[in-house]
Amino acid sequence: MTADEMKAIVLSFPGVEEGVSYGRPSFKLNGKFFTRLRREDDSLVLMEVSFDEREMLMEAEPGTFHFTAHYKDYPCVLARIDSLHPGSLRNFLERRFRKVAKKSAVKAWDAEQKAGA
């Protein structure tokens, strides 16, 4: 996936705002961290990933999923965008959306998704 494709997926979630962090694209929702693209390796920081799931992802797809010592104590995984499947990105971001968006926004988004199905 390209950076532009990644950005389009991230911004498809209602209320997500783009900014800059460490000179790279960063995204917030409701004033809270949503995801960001790391300068060091063109990886996204994906939150709401348990430590067990992170280990499983890294074992199953080591070319895509990884983490650094900085992130070892955080429930997240790093994902290289060039090999990350767009559907997987949507799924990871939906978890984060449900965690940080206002309940009314989640309810409206769910209704919109159901209507479009």
N, C-alpha and C positions, 0 to 999 in steps of 0.2 A: 504494500500500500504506500502511496506517496504521502508527503506531508500535507498536500492540499486535500487529498481524500480523507486523511485522518481528521483534519480540521473541519471538514464538512460534516463528518459523523459527530464529532464532539459538539459542534454548534447546532446540531439538529435537536438537542435536548432543550426544552424551553427554559429560558432564564439564564442560560450559560453565557458568560461574558469573557471575551478574550482580553488578555493583558500580556505583559512581558515579565519573565522571571529569569534572572541570570542571562539576560540577552536572548532568550528563546521564548516561543509561545507558551503561555500559561493560561489556564482557564479556571474561572471561579463560578460558583453557583450559590446564590443566596449569601454572598460574601465569604464563602468557604472554599477551600481548595477542592477542585474537581479533578484535574489532571494537568500535567505539564510535560513538555518535550525536553529531555535532557540534552545539553550541548555535547556532553562527553561521548555519547554513543547513539544518538538519535533513537533513544528509547523513551517510551511513555511511562510515567509513574502511575500505576493502576492500584487504587486503594480498595479496601473491603475484600481482601484476599487473605484467608487464614494461612497460618504458617504451614499447616499440613497440605493445603491446596497448592501453596507456592512450591513446596518440594515436589509434589506430583507434577505440576506444570513444567518445572525445570527438568525433571527426569523424562517426561514425555516429549517435550519440544525444547531441547537445550539451545537450539539456534535462535529461538524466539524469546524464551523467558529466562530471566536471570535476576540477580540482585547484587548489590555491593555491600561492603561492611557498614556503610552509613545507614542502610535500610534494614539491617538484620533484625532489629527489634520492633519494626513497624509491620502492621498487617497489610502488606502490599507486595507487588511484584513489578519488575521492570520488563517491558516488552518492546523488542526491536520492531519499529513500524514497518520496515521493509519485508518482514516475514509474518507479521501479525494479520490474521484473517479479519476482514471487516466485520463479519458477524460476531466474532469473539470480542472485538473491541466494543461493539454495541452492548453485548451482554455484560461486560465488566463495567461499562459506564452506567448501565441501567441500575446496577447495584448501588453505585455511588449516588446517582440521582435520587433513588428512593431514600437514601440515608440523609442527604443534606437539603433536598428541596422541601418547600412548605407542603404540608399535607394536602392543601387545596390544589396545588400544582400537580402533585402526583395523581390525585383523583381525576383531574381534568385530562392529564396525559393518558391515564389508563382508559378513560372513555374514548379519547381520540384514537388510541391504538385499537380498541375493540371495534369502533365504527369503521376503521380502515381495513379490518381483517376480512 
